[in-house]
Amino acid sequence: MLHSYDEILDAKYGKVGTPERTEFRNKAYAFYMGQLIRDARKEEKISQTELGKCIGANKSYISRIENGLIDPTLSTVCGIVNALGLRLEIVKPIG
């Protein structure tokens, strides 16, 4: 029997808007953001230690961000984005 991904998430974490579903979503976003940061850092050939120095943090903190264990503040994300020569863009979806 085929199910939609939303049905699977509803069964496992509750409906959208429940505390459990919100917690899952937040953890998923933290993990995804960490992967984006890790990929960008590696592409720039910068170590976790070097990136940490750029933003006033240590290697362990960068590692926890990249592994989705912590959800950094927006100011930290902006610092990382700047250190990696990237641009953070907020756009309204089309449609």
C-alpha positions in Angstrom: 0.0 0.0 0.0 1.4 3.4 -1.0 1.4 6.3 1.4 2.2 9.9 0.9 5.2 11.2 2.8 2.9 13.5 4.8 0.9 10.4 5.9 4.0 8.7 7.1 5.2 11.8 9.0 1.7 12.2 10.5 1.8 8.7 11.8 5.3 8.9 13.2 5.4 12.5 14.5 1.8 13.7 14.6 -0.1 16.2 12.5 1.4 19.5 11.3 1.3 22.0 14.2 1.7 19.4 17.0 4.8 19.9 19.2 6.2 16.5 18.1 5.9 17.4 14.4 7.4 20.9 15.0 10.3 19.3 16.9 10.9 16.9 14.0 10.8 19.7 11.5 13.2 21.8 13.5 15.7 19.0 13.8 15.4 18.2 10.1 16.1 21.9 9.2 19.1 21.9 11.5 20.5 18.7 9.9 19.9 20.1 6.4 21.5 23.4 7.2 24.5 21.6 8.7 24.9 19.5 5.5 24.8 22.7 3.4 27.4 24.3 5.6 29.7 21.2 5.6 29.5 20.9 1.8 30.3 24.6 1.3 33.2 24.5 3.8 34.7 21.5 2.1 34.2 23.1 -1.4 36.2 26.1 -0.1 38.8 23.7 1.4 38.5 25.3 4.9 38.8 23.2 8.0 36.3 23.3 10.8 39.0 25.0 13.0 39.6 27.7 10.3 35.9 28.3 9.9 35.4 28.5 13.7 38.2 31.1 14.0 36.5 33.2 11.3 33.3 33.4 13.4 34.8 33.3 16.9 33.9 29.7 17.6 35.8 26.5 18.1 36.0 23.3 15.9 33.6 21.5 18.2 30.9 24.1 17.7 31.3 23.9 13.9 31.2 20.1 14.1 27.9 20.2 16.1 26.4 22.6 13.6 27.4 20.4 10.6 26.0 17.3 12.3 22.7 19.0 13.0 23.1 18.6 16.7 22.5 22.3 17.3 20.5 25.0 15.5 22.7 28.0 15.2 21.3 31.5 15.5 20.7 33.6 12.4 23.7 35.8 13.2 25.9 32.7 13.4 24.6 31.5 10.1 25.2 34.9 8.5 28.8 34.8 9.9 29.4 31.4 8.4 27.8 32.4 5.1 30.2 35.5 5.0 33.2 33.4 6.0 32.5 30.9 3.2 32.0 33.7 0.6 28.3 32.8 0.1 25.2 34.9 0.0 22.0 34.3 2.1 18.9 35.2 0.2 15.3 35.3 1.3 12.9 35.2 -1.6 9.2 34.8 -1.9 8.2 31.6 -3.8 6.8 32.0 -7.2 3.1 31.0 -7.5 
